[in-house]
Amino acid sequence: MNFIKYFSCIIVLLIGCTREKEDPACLSINFWYGNHQSFGDPGLAQRWINILGNVSADHGIQSLYYKLNGMDSAFLSWGQDRHRLAGVGDFNIEIHFDQLREGENFILVTAVDPAGHYLSREMILDYKIGNFWPLSYQIDWAKVSHIQEAVQVVDGHWQLTPEGIRTKDPWYDRIVAIGDSTWKNYEIHTSVIFHGYTPPIEGPPNYGVSHAALAMRWPGHDTDEHQPHVKWYPLGATCEFQLKNDPDSCRWRILGDRHLRTEDTYQHFAISLGEKYNLKAQVDNIETQMTRYRVKIWAGGVPEPDGWQLTAVEGAEDMSSGSALLIAHNSDVTFGNVSIRPIE
């Protein structure tokens, strides 16, 4: 955690910040997915609710914090953090669902600049309890008015387009979640258009890889010392279609925790920017306490290949259930319609 940001926020909380006045002329707070958001219908895809947005100020930000339903103030980080916060001023309010009450919840975000000017903005979070995301699930983006009607956004600023949802600001792990913590054996099928990507380089925010991925058995980020949390494991696995410097050399990797790392070093797949491709991945239990992940990609408009291009098997300690993710890691992509079905 950035010490200066943390210390300045503590001062605000303890002495109330010697504010001169609320000044919307020099500060702004923007909630990317609206001032009234709904969660829990058709279900919750992870343990967290994420409220994403951006804060800006003419003279910089001294502190940023929020209150949930009038409770104590909580510190917020603002970007860039080399992980989940991409742009200058980006924030991600991460709230465990246990902290929410059924119905309307009120979140008040306050930004303070070095001169003591402040701005507060409130949003309404409508939470429904007790719904379970149906495992047979389809998304036709042409019938969706707002992204979070169909998915739960975890990270990133996504936009609806005629072809699907597209990352507005490519960065580290732009994620949307679909499904339920009870999902076990299932198959996910979608399409992807690659518009561009950052060639893989060592260090943040690439960490040596750029990809579009399908992940399965996702519970939500694990707790750590960061805000928002950056620990992405434990989970089932991510099936990453890795984008190489040479677009003729792209290939699959299946990455999990507990030492699961299977990479296809023999079979390469060539892509062309602007073209549509199909992605399909499966997770299922094949033996007692053994989990299998399989994945394939093929060009749009051609028959689906019979076989799987990469398979990985995880042992007894693998995550037993969880939702599915669409992930764009340092890539500008559009994910198309989604179909998810159970595997008996």
N, C-alpha and C positions, 0 to 999 in steps of 0.2 A: 504494500500500500504506500502511495506517495505521502511522505511524512508532512510536507508543507501543506498539502490539501487537508490531511487529517487534522493537523494542529489548528488550521484556520477554521475548520468546521467546529471543533471543540470550543473555540472562543465564541463562535456564533451561538452555540447552544447554551453556554454557561452565562454569558453576559447579555445575550439577546441581540448582539451586533448593534453598534451605535449607528442605526440607520438614519439617514437624512429623510428619505421619502421613498415611496414606491414610484419607480420611474420606468414605465414601459417604453419610453422613447429610446433608452440606451441599453435595454436588456430584452431578450425574447426567449420564450420557452415553447417548443413545438413538440407535440405528441404525434409521431408519425402515423399512427393508425387511428387517430381521432380522439376527441375529448370524452367520448362515451364508448367503452369497449366491453364486450361480453365474453365470458369464459365459462366452460362447463357444458356447452351444448355444441356438438353431440357428446362431448366428454372432455376429460383432461388428458393430454398426451404426455405429461411429465409432472414432477412434483412442484415445479415452479410456475408462477405467472410472470411474464416479462412485459413490462411497459417500456417501450423504446422511444427515444426522441433525441432532441438536440437543444442545447442552450448556447446562446451567443450574447456577447456584450461588447460595447464600443471600447471599453477600457479593460477587458479581461474579466475573469471570474475569480472571486476570492473564495467562495464556498458555495456548495450545492447540497441540499438535503431535502427530504420529503417526510410527510406525516401520513400515516394510514389511519383513517377514521378517528382523527384527532389525538392519536396516541403520541408517544415520545418521538421526537425527530430522529431520523436515521440518515447517516452520511451517505452521499452518492459520489462515486468517481465520475469524472468526465474525461473524454478521450483526449489523446490517443494513448492506448495502453499496451500495444504490441500484441494484443490478443483479441478480445471480443469488442472493444470500443475502437471504431475505425477512424472517424473523422474528428476534427477539433470540435469539442463541445458535445460529442455524442454521449448519451447516458443510457443505462439499462437498469430499471428498477426491477429487482428480482425478489418476489414475494412467495414464500411457501404457502401452498393452498390452505394449510391449517390456520393461517393467520386471518383468513377471510371469513366473513359472515355471509350467509345466504342472502341474495338480493343485492341491493346497492351498497357499494363500498366507495369511500371518497379518498382520493389521493391528492394531497396538496404539495406541489413542488415549489421550492423557493431558491432563487439564485441571488447572490450578493456580489457586488463588484468591489474593488479596493477602496472606492470612495464612500462606501456605505449605502449606495443606492441598491434597492432590491426589487425583485419582481416575484410574485406568487401566482401560480396558475393551478387550478383545480380540474381534475378529471373524475369521471364516474366509471367505476369498474363493476359491472353487473355479473354476479357469480351464481351459477346454478349447481346444486349439489345432488349427487346420486345418479348421474347419467353415466353410462358405459358406452364407449365408442364402438359401434358395430364393426365386426371384423371384416365382413364383406362390405367394401366401401369404395365408392367411385367419386372422382371429381371431374366435372366438366367445367372448365374455367369460363366458358362462354355464358354459363348460367350463374356465375358468382358475381355479386356486386362489390363485396369487400373481402379481402384476402382471408381475414380471420373468421369468416363464415365457414370456411372449408378446412383450414389448417390452423395450427397454433404457432405463431412466429416466435422463435427463440432468439435469433440474432439477425440483424441486418435490416436494411431499408429495401423492401421488395415492392414491385409495382405490377399491377395487372396489365397484360398486353393481349392482343388478339390471339397470340400463340400460347399464352400461359402466364406464369409468374417469372419475372426477371430481376436479377440483382441490380439495384441502382448504383451501389457503391461496392464494387468487389473488394474483398478483404479476407481476413482469417475466418474460416468456418461461418459463412452466412447460412443459417439453419432455419428450416421450418419442420415442425413435428406433426405427425398424423398417427392417431391411434390411442391405445390404452395400455396401462401398466399390466393388464391381464393377458395381452396378446402373446401367444407362444409360437406356433408354427404357421407361417404365412408367406405369401409371395407378393411382391410389389412390382408393378410395371408402370413405367412412365416414359416420356420422350425427353430429349435434351437437344438444344441448339447451342453450340459453342460460338459466342460472338468474339471472344478474345480471352487472354489469360496472361498472367505474369509468369515468365519462365521460372522454373524452380531454382531457388538460390538458398544457400544456408542462412540461418538466422531469421528473426521475425520480419514480417508476418508470414513468410512462406514456410519456414522451418524445413526447407529442402524438398517441398512438394507443392504442386498445384493440381487440383483435381475437381471433378464433379463426382458425388458419391451418394450411395444409398446405405443408410445405417439401419440396423434392426436391434430390437430388444434394448431400447433406450429408456432409462429411468429419469433422466435429468442430470444436470451438472452436479457433481459431488461437492460438498462443502470444503472450503479452504479459506486462506486468509485474504483472498481478493474480493473486491466488489466491482462487477459481478464475479461469481465464482468462475474459475477457468479450468478446473479439474474435470476432464471429459470422460473419465473412466471411474468406476466400472460401467461397462455396457456389454452388449453382445458383440457386435463387430461392425466396422464400416467397410463397405465394398467400394473402394476408391478407383475410379478410372483416372489414372495419372496422365497429366498433360506434359509432354516433354518439349524440349527446345525444338526438336524435329517432330512436326506433327505426324510423320509417318511412323514414329516410334512410341506412340502412346500404349499403355498397358495397364493391366489390373493389379491391384494389391488389396488383400483382405487383412485388415488390421483390427486387433482386439486388445484387451488387456490380458494380463497373465501370460505374456510371451507369445500370443497368437500373432504371427506375422507371416503371411504367405504371399509371395510376389511371383508373377508370371514373367520370367526372364527370357522365355523362348518365343512366345507368341505376341507379336506386336499388332496394333490395329491403327490404321491411318485415318485421320479425320480431316475434314475441310470446314473452315469457319463458315457459319451461316447455313450449314446443312443440318437436317434433322436426323437424329439417331434414336433408337429404342434402347432403354435400359431395363433389365429385369434381374431381380435378386430373390433368393429364397433362404429361409431359415427353417430348419426342422430337426427334431430329435430322431436319430437313426438307430441308436442302441441305448441301452440303459446308461443314462448320464452322459451321453455323447451328443453334441450339437453340430450340425453341418450347415455351412454357408456356401451358396453357389451364386454365380453371377454371369451375365452375358451382355454384349452390346452388338447391335446390328443396324445397318443403314435403314432409314425410313423408306417405305415403298417396296421392300424386298421381303421374301418369306423369312420367318424366324428360324434360325439354325436349331437343329435338334439338340445338340449337346450343349454343355456348359463350358465356358472358357476358363473358369478358375473355381476350384473348390477348396475349402479349408474346413478342418474339423477341430472343435474345441472340446476340452474334457469336462470333468465333473463340476468344476468350479465356475463354469460359464454362467452368465446371467440367464435366468430361466424364463423371463418374459419381459416385455416392454414394447414401446411404440416404434414407429418407423420414422426416419428422417430423410429429407432431401437436403443435401449439403453442397454448397459452392465454396471451395477453398481457393482464394486468390484467382477466381475465374469469373468471367462475365457470361452467364448462361441463362437460358430460358428453360424451365421445366414445364412440360405440357400436361395434358390430362393424366390422371392417376387412377389406377385400378389395383385394389388390394383384395386378395381372396385367401381364405384359410386353406391350410394343407392338413388333411385328415391323417 
